[in-house]
Amino acid sequence: MRKLIVLLLMVGIAFDARVPSAAVQDRSFIVFAAASLTEGVTEVSAAFTQETGIAVKTSFSASSVLARQIEAGAPATVFFAADEEWMDYLQSRKLLAPGSRRDVLGNQLVLVAPADSTASVKITSGPALLQALGGARIATGDPDSVPVGKYAKAALIKLGVWEQVQGRLVRAEDVRSALAFVARGEAPFGIVYLTDAKIEKRVKLLAVFPQDTYPPIRYPIAMTAGAGADASRFVEFITGKRAAAIFQKYGFALLPTAGQTANAADTDPCTGFTWDVSRERAVMKQTPRAVSGAVRPGADVPKIEPEKLYEVKLADQSAVTFVAKPGKAALTDGAHAGLVRFRVEKSGRYRISITSEHWIDVVEGTQLVSSRDFQGQRGCERPHKIVEYELPAGRDLTLQFSGSTGARVIVAITAVSTPARG
């Protein structure tokens, strides 16, 4: 009997000794991260485990794929995206832990070619880029969903060459797949992030896209709803000094808030609006659709839709015939103008947000619609100016741009709140 008791005690001690190890294993959690973060997040996760003893599992893919997997119930506890739109997507569905979201890293958009390519490209203008590309195919992420592809589309639209090259795009499922097409010589050019160009020895960097041709590339991180304290520790670690050194090694830029707990509102000029403009800012993060503003009333005036973002190409104002005389005296030298049309399905308050100094008028028939209110905020580029209107339902309305030297304007129409029925 004594031997049996001793044996049972020894088994019990051995079992207890294994409990801490199992508990640590049970504390492991899963991080979903954009494909472009593969090396950085892998190394940072290993450093976190070394420091805390908590295991981290990782899954890398396009931000769009990962966001939809989380929406479908995938057990991720941390989401590290390559753009803000897919983080907004989860946040709007209340799938993120409140207050856990932070913008951590920045990146740049570049043009690459196989390492043995003799191509030489300088992105000084759209025509120069077209001439350098010739009729070649270009690999990048799918512009309909993959962040790098959306940034690439925005840059090509800004340069005025989107229509000429969109049919030659090799639409990859994520940025690393696009990089692989170029590395294997299956595509003579690729549009990827600077950090991807640096880690792949089989490609060479040809040119960096001007940063004013695409929206700022920001990598936000957040915990998913219900994530625990260990995930919170990981997010804190990501924004700390040790992780910062790792990310910088791979070529990422550190955003000003990285490693700090200060609220971004302290330095964000877009918080200067006295209205709640979160809805307008969310739409402004979309990749804009390119349209050319009409120069005279009629059937050729392009139609835009509410809740979507557009970049409108304008003409010399002297060549434009307005539907109604602009409500403000316009510049005569170097001003650009144009017309688009739209309608709203429900009557109520709507805001028209733009990124420039253009004067805007809404016209019903030939009569100007009076604006309810106006706000602008210096330093906030998206949006820079917002005008609020009370709009009727189901009517064809014309939106006129005038009076500023800018040849393009980015615009969005948003409902202030659920519009009244009408």
C-alpha positions as CSV (number, residue, x, y, z in Angstrom):
1,M,0.0,0.0,0.0
2,R,2.8,2.4,0.9
3,K,4.4,1.7,-2.5
4,L,1.1,2.4,-4.2
5,I,0.7,5.7,-2.4
6,V,4.2,6.8,-3.2
7,L,3.7,5.9,-6.9
8,L,0.5,7.8,-7.0
9,L,2.1,10.9,-5.4
10,M,5.0,10.7,-7.9
11,V,2.5,10.5,-10.8
12,G,0.7,13.4,-9.4
13,I,3.9,15.5,-9.0
14,A,4.8,14.6,-12.6
15,F,1.4,15.6,-13.8
16,D,1.5,18.9,-11.9
17,A,4.9,19.6,-13.4
18,R,3.4,19.4,-16.9
19,V,0.5,21.8,-16.2
20,P,2.5,25.1,-16.6
21,S,3.8,24.0,-20.0
22,A,0.3,23.0,-21.2
23,A,-1.1,26.3,-19.8
24,V,1.4,28.3,-21.8
25,Q,0.5,26.3,-24.9
26,D,-3.2,27.0,-24.2
27,R,-2.4,30.7,-24.1
28,S,-1.3,30.8,-27.7
29,F,-3.3,33.0,-30.0
30,I,-3.5,33.7,-33.8
31,V,-2.4,36.8,-35.6
32,F,-3.8,37.5,-39.0
33,A,-1.4,39.8,-40.9
34,A,-1.1,41.2,-44.4
35,A,1.2,39.3,-46.7
36,S,3.7,42.2,-47.0
37,L,4.2,41.9,-43.2
38,T,5.4,38.2,-43.4
39,E,9.0,38.6,-42.4
40,G,8.5,41.5,-39.9
41,V,5.6,40.0,-38.0
42,T,7.3,36.5,-38.0
43,E,10.4,38.0,-36.4
44,V,8.5,40.2,-34.0
45,S,6.3,37.3,-32.9
46,A,9.4,35.2,-32.1
47,A,10.8,38.1,-30.1
48,F,7.5,38.4,-28.2
49,T,7.4,34.7,-27.4
50,Q,11.1,34.9,-26.2
51,E,10.2,37.7,-23.9
52,T,6.8,36.5,-22.6
53,G,6.8,32.7,-23.1
54,I,3.5,33.1,-25.0
55,A,3.3,31.3,-28.3
56,V,2.0,33.2,-31.3
57,K,0.5,31.6,-34.4
58,T,0.5,33.6,-37.6
59,S,-1.5,33.5,-40.9
60,F,-0.5,35.7,-43.8
61,S,-2.6,36.7,-46.8
62,A,-4.3,39.7,-48.5
63,S,-6.0,41.9,-46.0
64,S,-9.3,41.5,-47.9
65,V,-9.1,37.7,-47.5
66,L,-8.2,37.8,-43.8
67,A,-10.9,40.3,-43.0
68,R,-13.5,38.2,-44.7
69,Q,-12.2,35.1,-42.8
70,I,-12.6,37.0,-39.5
71,E,-16.1,38.0,-40.5
72,A,-16.9,34.3,-41.2
73,G,-15.7,33.4,-37.7
74,A,-12.0,32.5,-38.1
75,P,-10.3,32.4,-34.6
76,A,-8.0,35.3,-35.1
77,T,-7.3,37.4,-32.0
78,V,-5.2,40.1,-33.7
79,F,-5.6,41.7,-37.2
80,F,-2.7,43.6,-38.8
81,A,-3.9,45.0,-42.1
82,A,-2.1,46.7,-45.1
83,D,-4.8,49.4,-45.4
84,E,-7.4,51.1,-43.4
85,E,-10.4,50.2,-45.5
86,W,-10.4,46.5,-44.4
87,M,-9.9,47.5,-40.8
88,D,-12.9,49.9,-41.2
89,Y,-14.8,46.9,-42.7
90,L,-14.4,44.9,-39.5
91,Q,-14.9,47.8,-37.2
92,S,-18.2,48.8,-38.9
93,R,-19.4,45.2,-38.2
94,K,-18.3,45.5,-34.5
95,L,-15.8,42.7,-34.9
96,L,-12.9,44.6,-33.3
97,A,-12.2,45.2,-29.6
98,P,-13.1,48.8,-28.9
99,G,-10.2,51.2,-28.5
100,S,-7.6,48.6,-29.6
101,R,-7.0,50.0,-33.1
102,R,-3.7,51.8,-33.9
103,D,-1.9,52.9,-37.0
104,V,1.6,51.5,-36.8
105,L,3.6,51.4,-40.0
106,G,3.9,53.2,-43.3
107,N,5.1,52.0,-46.7
108,Q,5.7,53.2,-50.3
109,L,4.6,52.1,-53.7
110,V,7.3,51.1,-56.2
111,L,7.8,49.7,-59.7
112,V,9.9,46.6,-60.0
113,A,11.3,44.4,-62.8
114,P,13.2,41.1,-62.9
115,A,16.7,41.5,-61.7
116,D,18.2,41.0,-65.2
117,S,15.8,43.5,-66.8
118,T,17.5,46.4,-68.8
119,A,14.4,48.6,-68.4
120,S,14.9,52.2,-67.1
121,V,11.9,54.1,-65.8
122,K,11.4,57.5,-64.2
123,I,7.8,58.2,-63.1
124,T,7.9,61.9,-63.9
125,S,4.5,61.9,-65.7
126,G,1.9,59.6,-67.0
127,P,3.1,59.7,-70.7
128,A,6.7,59.0,-69.5
129,L,5.5,56.0,-67.6
130,L,3.5,54.7,-70.5
131,Q,6.4,55.0,-72.9
132,A,8.7,53.1,-70.5
133,L,6.2,50.3,-70.0
134,G,5.4,49.9,-73.7
135,G,2.8,47.3,-74.1
136,A,4.1,45.1,-71.3
137,R,2.0,43.3,-68.6
138,I,2.2,44.6,-65.0
139,A,1.7,42.4,-61.9
140,T,0.0,43.8,-58.8
141,G,-2.7,42.9,-56.4
142,D,-6.3,42.8,-57.6
143,P,-7.4,46.4,-57.5
144,D,-10.9,45.4,-56.6
145,S,-9.9,44.0,-53.2
146,V,-6.2,43.7,-52.5
147,P,-4.7,46.9,-50.9
148,V,-1.5,47.1,-53.0
149,G,-3.7,46.9,-56.1
150,K,-6.0,49.6,-54.9
151,Y,-3.0,51.9,-54.2
152,A,-1.6,51.0,-57.7
153,K,-4.9,51.9,-59.3
154,A,-5.1,55.2,-57.4
155,A,-1.6,56.1,-58.6
156,L,-2.3,55.1,-62.2
157,I,-5.5,57.1,-62.2
158,K,-3.7,60.1,-60.8
159,L,-1.1,59.8,-63.5
160,G,-3.8,59.6,-66.1
161,V,-2.9,56.2,-67.5
162,W,-5.3,53.8,-65.8
163,E,-7.5,53.3,-68.9
164,Q,-4.4,52.5,-71.0
165,V,-2.9,49.9,-68.6
166,Q,-5.9,48.3,-66.8
167,G,-6.3,45.6,-69.4
168,R,-2.7,44.6,-69.1
169,L,-2.7,44.0,-65.3
170,V,-1.8,40.6,-63.9
171,R,-4.2,40.7,-60.9
172,A,-2.6,38.7,-58.1
173,E,-4.3,37.4,-54.9
174,D,-1.8,39.4,-52.7
175,V,1.3,41.4,-53.0
176,R,3.7,38.5,-52.6
177,S,2.0,36.7,-55.5
178,A,2.5,39.8,-57.6
179,L,6.1,39.9,-56.6
180,A,6.6,36.2,-57.5
181,F,5.3,36.8,-61.0
182,V,8.0,39.4,-61.5
183,A,10.7,37.4,-59.8
184,R,10.0,34.4,-62.0
185,G,10.0,36.6,-65.1
186,E,6.3,35.9,-65.9
187,A,5.6,39.6,-65.8
188,P,8.2,42.2,-66.9
189,F,6.9,44.8,-64.4
190,G,5.2,44.9,-61.1
191,I,3.8,47.4,-58.7
192,V,4.5,46.4,-55.1
193,Y,5.5,47.9,-51.8
194,L,9.0,49.1,-51.2
195,T,9.5,46.5,-48.4
196,D,8.7,43.7,-50.8
197,A,11.2,45.0,-53.3
198,K,13.9,44.9,-50.6
199,I,13.4,41.3,-49.6
200,E,13.2,39.7,-53.0
201,K,16.7,39.4,-54.6
202,R,15.3,38.3,-58.0
203,V,13.8,41.7,-58.7
204,K,15.2,45.2,-58.9
205,L,13.7,48.5,-57.9
206,L,13.1,50.7,-61.0
207,A,11.2,53.7,-59.5
208,V,9.2,55.0,-56.6
209,F,5.8,56.4,-57.3
210,P,5.4,60.0,-56.1
211,Q,3.6,59.9,-52.8
212,D,1.0,62.4,-53.9
213,T,-0.3,60.0,-56.5
214,Y,-1.9,57.5,-54.0
215,P,-3.4,57.6,-50.5
216,P,-1.0,57.2,-47.6
217,I,-0.1,53.6,-47.0
218,R,-0.9,52.8,-43.4
219,Y,-0.8,49.5,-41.5
220,P,-3.4,49.5,-38.7
221,I,-3.5,46.8,-36.0
222,A,-6.3,45.9,-33.7
223,M,-7.6,43.1,-31.5
224,T,-10.7,41.2,-32.5
225,A,-13.8,41.3,-30.3
226,G,-13.3,39.1,-27.2
227,A,-9.5,39.0,-27.4
228,G,-7.8,38.6,-24.1
229,A,-5.0,40.2,-22.2
230,D,-2.2,38.3,-24.1
231,A,-3.4,39.7,-27.4
232,S,-3.3,43.2,-25.7
233,R,0.3,42.5,-24.6
234,F,1.1,41.6,-28.2
235,V,-0.3,44.8,-29.6
236,E,1.6,46.8,-27.0
237,F,4.8,44.9,-28.0
238,I,4.2,45.6,-31.7
239,T,4.2,49.4,-31.0
240,G,7.3,49.2,-28.8
241,K,11.0,49.9,-29.4
242,R,12.1,46.3,-30.0
243,A,9.4,45.7,-32.7
244,A,10.1,49.1,-34.2
245,A,13.8,48.2,-34.8
246,I,12.7,45.0,-36.5
247,F,10.2,46.7,-38.8
248,Q,12.7,49.4,-39.7
249,K,15.1,46.7,-40.7
250,Y,12.7,45.5,-43.3
251,G,12.1,49.0,-44.7
252,F,8.9,50.0,-43.0
253,A,8.3,53.6,-41.9
254,L,7.2,54.1,-38.3
255,L,4.2,56.3,-38.0
256,P,4.3,59.1,-35.3
257,T,2.0,57.2,-33.0
258,A,4.0,54.0,-33.1
259,G,5.1,53.1,-29.6
260,Q,3.0,55.8,-28.0
261,T,-0.3,55.7,-26.4
262,A,-1.3,59.3,-27.2
263,N,-4.6,59.7,-29.0
264,A,-4.2,60.4,-32.7
265,A,-6.9,63.1,-32.3
266,D,-4.2,65.2,-30.6
267,T,-2.4,65.8,-33.9
268,D,-5.0,64.8,-36.6
269,P,-6.2,68.0,-38.4
270,C,-9.4,66.2,-39.5
271,T,-10.6,66.4,-35.9
272,G,-10.9,70.1,-36.4
273,F,-14.4,69.7,-38.0
274,T,-17.1,70.5,-35.5
275,W,-19.3,67.9,-37.2
276,D,-18.8,64.2,-36.8
277,V,-17.1,63.5,-40.1
278,S,-16.3,59.8,-39.5
279,R,-18.6,58.7,-42.3
280,E,-17.1,61.2,-44.8
281,R,-13.6,60.1,-43.8
282,A,-14.4,56.4,-44.2
283,V,-15.7,57.0,-47.8
284,M,-12.6,59.2,-48.5
285,K,-10.4,56.1,-47.8
286,Q,-11.9,54.3,-50.8
287,T,-9.9,54.1,-54.1
288,P,-11.5,56.8,-56.3
289,R,-13.2,56.0,-59.5
290,A,-12.1,58.2,-62.4
291,V,-14.6,60.2,-64.4
292,S,-14.2,63.2,-66.7
293,G,-16.5,66.1,-65.9
294,A,-18.7,67.4,-68.7
295,V,-18.1,70.8,-70.2
296,R,-21.8,71.4,-71.1
297,P,-25.3,70.2,-69.9
298,G,-26.8,67.3,-71.6
299,A,-26.8,63.5,-71.9
300,D,-23.0,63.3,-71.7
301,V,-22.8,64.5,-68.1
302,P,-21.4,61.6,-66.2
303,K,-23.4,60.2,-63.2
304,I,-21.9,59.6,-59.8
305,E,-23.4,57.7,-56.9
306,P,-23.7,58.5,-53.2
307,E,-21.4,56.7,-50.7
308,K,-18.8,56.1,-53.4
309,L,-15.6,58.1,-54.1
310,Y,-14.7,59.7,-57.4
311,E,-11.9,61.6,-58.9
312,V,-13.3,64.1,-61.4
313,K,-11.0,65.4,-64.2
314,L,-11.9,69.0,-64.9
315,A,-11.5,71.2,-68.0
316,D,-10.4,74.8,-68.5
317,Q,-13.2,76.8,-67.0
318,S,-13.4,79.1,-70.1
319,A,-14.6,76.0,-72.1
320,V,-17.4,75.1,-69.6
321,T,-21.1,76.0,-70.0
322,F,-22.7,75.8,-66.5
323,V,-26.3,74.7,-65.9
324,A,-26.7,77.7,-63.6
325,K,-24.4,80.6,-62.9
326,P,-22.0,79.6,-60.1
327,G,-23.0,81.0,-56.7
328,K,-19.6,82.6,-56.3
329,A,-17.5,84.7,-58.6
330,A,-14.9,82.4,-60.1
331,L,-11.3,82.9,-61.1
332,T,-10.8,83.8,-64.7
333,D,-7.2,82.7,-65.2
334,G,-6.2,79.1,-64.9
335,A,-9.4,78.0,-63.2
336,H,-10.8,74.5,-63.9
337,A,-14.5,73.4,-63.9
338,G,-16.8,70.6,-64.9
339,L,-20.2,69.0,-64.4
340,V,-21.4,65.7,-63.0
341,R,-24.9,64.5,-62.1
342,F,-26.4,62.4,-59.3
343,R,-29.6,61.6,-57.5
344,V,-30.5,60.4,-54.0
345,E,-33.2,57.8,-53.3
346,K,-34.4,59.3,-50.0
347,S,-34.8,63.0,-49.2
348,G,-32.9,64.4,-46.3
349,R,-29.5,66.0,-45.4
350,Y,-26.5,65.1,-47.4
351,R,-22.9,66.3,-47.4
352,I,-20.7,66.8,-50.4
353,S,-17.0,66.4,-49.4
354,I,-14.1,67.4,-51.7
355,T,-10.3,67.5,-51.4
356,S,-9.7,70.9,-52.9
357,E,-10.6,74.6,-52.9
358,H,-13.1,74.3,-55.7
359,W,-16.4,76.1,-55.4
360,I,-19.3,73.6,-55.7
361,D,-23.0,74.2,-56.6
362,V,-25.9,71.7,-56.6
363,V,-28.4,72.5,-59.3
364,E,-32.0,71.2,-59.7
365,G,-33.2,71.9,-63.2
366,T,-31.7,75.4,-63.6
367,Q,-32.0,76.5,-60.0
368,L,-29.3,76.5,-57.4
369,V,-30.0,74.4,-54.3
370,S,-29.1,76.5,-51.2
371,S,-26.6,74.9,-48.9
372,R,-27.4,74.4,-45.3
373,D,-23.9,74.8,-43.9
374,F,-20.3,74.7,-44.8
375,Q,-17.1,73.6,-43.1
376,G,-13.4,73.4,-44.2
377,Q,-10.3,72.3,-42.3
378,R,-6.8,73.3,-43.2
379,G,-4.4,70.4,-43.1
380,C,-7.1,67.7,-43.6
381,E,-6.8,66.6,-47.2
382,R,-9.5,63.9,-47.2
383,P,-11.8,65.7,-46.8
384,H,-10.7,69.3,-47.0
385,K,-14.1,70.9,-47.5
386,I,-17.7,69.8,-46.8
387,V,-20.9,71.4,-47.8
388,E,-24.2,70.2,-46.5
389,Y,-27.5,70.3,-48.4
390,E,-31.2,69.3,-47.9
391,L,-31.8,67.3,-51.1
392,P,-35.0,66.0,-52.7
393,A,-35.5,62.3,-53.5
394,G,-35.5,60.9,-57.0
395,R,-34.6,64.1,-58.8
396,D,-31.8,64.5,-61.3
397,L,-29.3,66.9,-59.8
398,T,-26.2,68.5,-61.3
399,L,-23.0,69.1,-59.3
400,Q,-20.9,71.9,-60.6
401,F,-17.2,72.5,-59.8
402,S,-15.6,75.8,-60.5
403,G,-13.2,78.5,-59.5
404,S,-10.0,76.7,-58.5
405,T,-6.8,76.0,-60.5
406,G,-6.8,72.3,-59.7
407,A,-7.4,70.1,-62.7
408,R,-8.8,67.3,-60.6
409,V,-11.0,67.0,-57.6
410,I,-11.9,64.0,-55.4
411,V,-15.5,64.0,-54.3
412,A,-18.0,62.0,-52.2
413,I,-21.7,62.4,-51.4
414,T,-22.8,61.0,-48.1
415,A,-26.0,60.9,-46.1
416,V,-25.7,62.8,-42.8
417,S,-27.9,60.3,-41.0
418,T,-30.7,58.0,-42.1
419,P,-32.6,60.3,-44.5
420,A,-36.3,61.0,-44.0
421,R,-38.6,59.1,-46.3
422,G,-39.8,61.0,-49.2
